[in-house]
Amino acid sequence: MPEKRKPIRRDKKRNPEVTRAAILQAALEEFGEVGHSGARVDRIAERAGVSKPMIYDYFGDKDGIYTAALREAYVQIRAGEEELELDLLDPEAAIRALLRFTMDHFWRKPWFIRMLNTENLLGGDTIRKLDDAADIQSVLFTRLEAVLDQGVSTKVFRSDIDPVQLYLFIASVCYFPISNMHTLRVVFQIPITGEWLEQHADRASDMIVGYLKAPPKA
């Protein structure tokens, strides 16, 4: 099940970094639940256990909070991927680990998908203004490219795989059932649960690894 938000301690003395992190997490949850237009700074303040003036001191205005929260969404998923230490795994195990992590992250942190959906509804205006958006993603693709290179050198994977395209495949098979779970449950009567997603992750991993092992087209 998606993880529940832990209450923020309301200490008189605050560590600026801890306070900033609490505000960002509260903003991710608020924007994730009601979108950009429905989000309210006073509710973010309540979630974080801070005052509205303090939020404005840190981020300027509502758009500033949203921009920082969107960046934080990417920072958190990339940090989780780093903890997988993909370079220490054999190539096939690395791909399976990345896919399972991605599925789990989307499921347990529902604000991530909702933040992406919100930003796409806004036409990507905010993400284009982030100076380091590409840099945040580059760490993953560097690691993924190394995994693919190792797979090629050990004659496990084919040699014509682009790491960005591969990640799009992985993210897609994880994103679709979670972002559409309510309609899928009704239209196709699929029980989108944690257990079902684990099985889906196994099937998706088999499919993607099979593609990576398939001989390239002549």
C-alpha positions as CSV (number, residue, x, y, z in Angstrom):
1,M,0.0,0.0,0.0
2,P,1.1,3.6,-0.5
3,E,3.1,4.8,2.5
4,K,1.4,7.0,5.0
5,R,2.8,10.4,5.8
6,K,4.6,10.6,9.1
7,P,3.7,13.6,11.3
8,I,6.2,16.4,11.4
9,R,7.6,17.4,14.8
10,R,6.9,21.0,15.8
11,D,10.1,21.9,17.5
12,K,10.8,25.4,18.6
13,K,14.4,25.2,17.3
14,R,14.6,24.1,13.7
15,N,17.4,22.8,11.5
16,P,17.0,24.8,8.2
17,E,17.7,21.7,6.1
18,V,15.2,19.6,8.0
19,T,12.6,22.3,7.8
20,R,13.1,22.7,4.1
21,A,12.8,18.9,3.6
22,A,9.6,18.9,5.6
23,I,8.1,21.7,3.5
24,L,9.0,20.0,0.3
25,Q,7.5,16.7,1.4
26,A,4.4,18.4,2.5
27,A,4.2,20.2,-0.9
28,L,4.7,17.0,-2.8
29,E,1.7,15.5,-1.0
30,E,-0.4,18.6,-1.4
31,F,0.3,19.2,-5.1
32,G,0.0,15.4,-5.6
33,E,-3.4,15.2,-4.1
34,V,-5.1,18.3,-5.6
35,G,-2.9,19.6,-8.4
36,H,-1.3,23.0,-8.8
37,S,-4.5,25.0,-9.0
38,G,-6.1,23.2,-6.0
39,A,-3.1,23.3,-3.7
40,R,-3.0,25.8,-0.8
41,V,0.0,27.2,1.0
42,D,-1.8,27.1,4.3
43,R,-2.4,23.4,4.0
44,I,1.3,22.8,3.0
45,A,2.3,24.8,6.1
46,E,-0.1,22.7,8.3
47,R,1.3,19.4,6.9
48,A,4.9,20.6,7.5
49,G,4.2,22.1,10.9
50,V,5.5,25.5,9.9
51,S,4.0,28.9,9.4
52,K,3.0,30.3,6.0
53,P,5.5,33.2,6.3
54,M,8.3,30.6,6.8
55,I,7.3,28.9,3.6
56,Y,7.4,32.2,1.7
57,D,10.8,32.9,3.3
58,Y,12.1,29.6,1.9
59,F,10.5,29.5,-1.5
60,G,9.1,32.9,-2.4
61,D,5.5,32.1,-3.5
62,K,3.3,29.2,-4.5
63,D,4.9,28.7,-7.9
64,G,8.3,28.7,-6.1
65,I,7.2,25.9,-3.8
66,Y,5.8,23.9,-6.8
67,T,9.0,24.3,-8.7
68,A,11.1,23.1,-5.8
69,A,8.7,20.2,-5.1
70,L,8.8,19.1,-8.8
71,R,12.6,19.1,-8.7
72,E,12.5,17.2,-5.4
73,A,10.3,14.5,-6.9
74,Y,13.0,13.7,-9.4
75,V,15.8,14.0,-6.9
76,Q,14.2,11.5,-4.6
77,I,13.6,8.8,-7.3
78,R,17.2,9.2,-8.6
79,A,18.5,8.9,-5.1
80,G,16.6,5.7,-4.6
81,E,18.1,4.3,-7.8
82,E,21.6,5.2,-6.6
83,E,21.1,3.0,-3.6
84,L,20.5,0.0,-5.8
85,E,24.2,0.1,-6.7
86,L,23.4,-1.4,-10.2
87,D,27.1,-1.5,-11.1
88,L,27.6,-4.2,-8.4
89,L,25.0,-6.5,-9.9
90,D,25.2,-8.7,-13.0
91,P,23.5,-7.0,-16.0
92,E,20.2,-9.0,-15.9
93,A,19.8,-8.7,-12.2
94,A,20.5,-4.9,-12.5
95,I,17.6,-4.5,-15.0
96,R,15.3,-6.5,-12.9
97,A,16.2,-4.5,-9.7
98,L,15.7,-1.2,-11.5
99,L,12.3,-2.2,-12.8
100,R,11.1,-3.5,-9.4
101,F,12.3,-0.4,-7.7
102,T,10.5,1.8,-10.2
103,M,7.3,-0.1,-9.7
104,D,7.6,0.1,-5.9
105,H,8.4,3.8,-6.0
106,F,5.4,4.6,-8.2
107,W,3.1,2.6,-5.9
108,R,4.4,3.6,-2.5
109,K,4.9,7.3,-3.4
110,P,1.7,8.1,-5.3
111,W,2.6,11.8,-5.3
112,F,5.3,11.1,-7.8
113,I,3.1,10.0,-10.7
114,R,0.6,12.7,-9.8
115,M,3.3,15.4,-9.8
116,L,4.3,14.3,-13.3
117,N,0.7,14.3,-14.5
118,T,0.2,17.8,-13.1
119,E,3.3,19.1,-14.8
120,N,2.2,17.5,-18.1
121,L,-1.2,19.1,-17.8
122,L,0.6,22.4,-17.4
123,G,2.5,21.8,-20.6
124,G,5.9,21.2,-19.0
125,D,6.3,24.9,-18.3
126,T,8.0,24.4,-15.0
127,I,10.3,21.6,-15.9
128,R,11.7,23.6,-18.7
129,K,12.8,26.3,-16.2
130,L,14.8,23.9,-14.1
131,D,18.5,24.5,-15.0
132,D,19.6,21.2,-13.7
133,A,16.7,19.0,-14.9
134,A,18.9,17.1,-17.3
135,D,21.8,16.8,-14.9
136,I,19.5,15.1,-12.3
137,Q,18.6,12.4,-14.8
138,S,22.1,12.0,-16.2
139,V,23.3,9.9,-13.2
140,L,20.7,7.2,-14.0
141,F,21.6,7.0,-17.6
142,T,25.3,6.8,-16.9
143,R,24.7,3.9,-14.6
144,L,22.3,2.3,-17.1
145,E,24.7,2.7,-19.9
146,A,27.4,0.9,-17.9
147,V,25.0,-2.0,-17.2
148,L,24.3,-2.3,-20.9
149,D,28.0,-2.1,-21.7
150,Q,28.7,-4.9,-19.2
151,G,25.9,-7.0,-20.7
152,V,27.4,-6.5,-24.2
153,S,30.9,-7.3,-23.1
154,T,29.7,-10.5,-21.4
155,K,27.6,-11.4,-24.5
156,V,24.4,-11.3,-22.5
157,F,22.8,-8.3,-24.1
158,R,22.5,-7.1,-27.7
159,S,24.6,-4.1,-28.6
160,D,22.0,-1.7,-30.1
161,I,20.1,-0.6,-27.0
162,D,19.9,3.0,-26.1
163,P,19.7,3.6,-22.3
164,V,17.2,6.4,-22.5
165,Q,14.8,4.3,-24.7
166,L,15.3,1.4,-22.3
167,Y,14.3,3.5,-19.3
168,L,11.2,4.7,-21.2
169,F,10.2,1.0,-21.6
170,I,10.8,0.4,-17.9
171,A,9.0,3.5,-16.7
172,S,6.0,2.8,-19.1
173,V,5.3,-0.7,-17.9
174,C,5.4,0.5,-14.3
175,Y,3.5,3.8,-14.8
176,F,0.5,2.6,-16.8
177,P,-1.2,0.2,-14.4
178,I,-0.7,2.5,-11.4
179,S,-1.8,5.7,-13.0
180,N,-4.8,4.0,-14.5
181,M,-5.7,1.6,-11.7
182,H,-9.2,2.9,-11.1
183,T,-10.4,2.6,-14.7
184,L,-8.5,-0.7,-15.2
185,R,-10.2,-2.2,-12.1
186,V,-13.6,-1.4,-13.7
187,V,-13.0,-1.9,-17.4
188,F,-10.8,-5.0,-17.3
189,Q,-11.6,-6.1,-13.8
190,I,-7.9,-6.2,-12.9
191,P,-7.2,-6.2,-9.2
192,I,-4.5,-3.6,-9.1
193,T,-3.0,-4.4,-5.7
194,G,0.5,-4.6,-4.3
195,E,0.6,-8.4,-4.9
196,W,-0.7,-8.0,-8.5
197,L,2.0,-5.3,-9.2
198,E,4.7,-7.7,-7.9
199,Q,3.5,-10.3,-10.4
200,H,3.3,-7.6,-13.1
201,A,6.9,-6.5,-12.3
202,D,8.1,-10.1,-12.8
203,R,6.3,-10.4,-16.2
204,A,7.6,-7.0,-17.3
205,S,11.1,-7.9,-16.3
206,D,11.0,-11.1,-18.3
207,M,9.7,-9.2,-21.3
208,I,12.4,-6.5,-21.2
209,V,15.2,-8.9,-20.4
210,G,14.1,-11.0,-23.3
211,Y,14.2,-8.0,-25.5
212,L,17.7,-7.1,-24.4
213,K,18.9,-10.7,-25.1
214,A,17.2,-10.9,-28.5
215,P,19.5,-10.7,-31.5
216,P,19.4,-7.2,-33.2
217,K,17.5,-6.9,-36.5
218,A,19.6,-7.3,-39.5
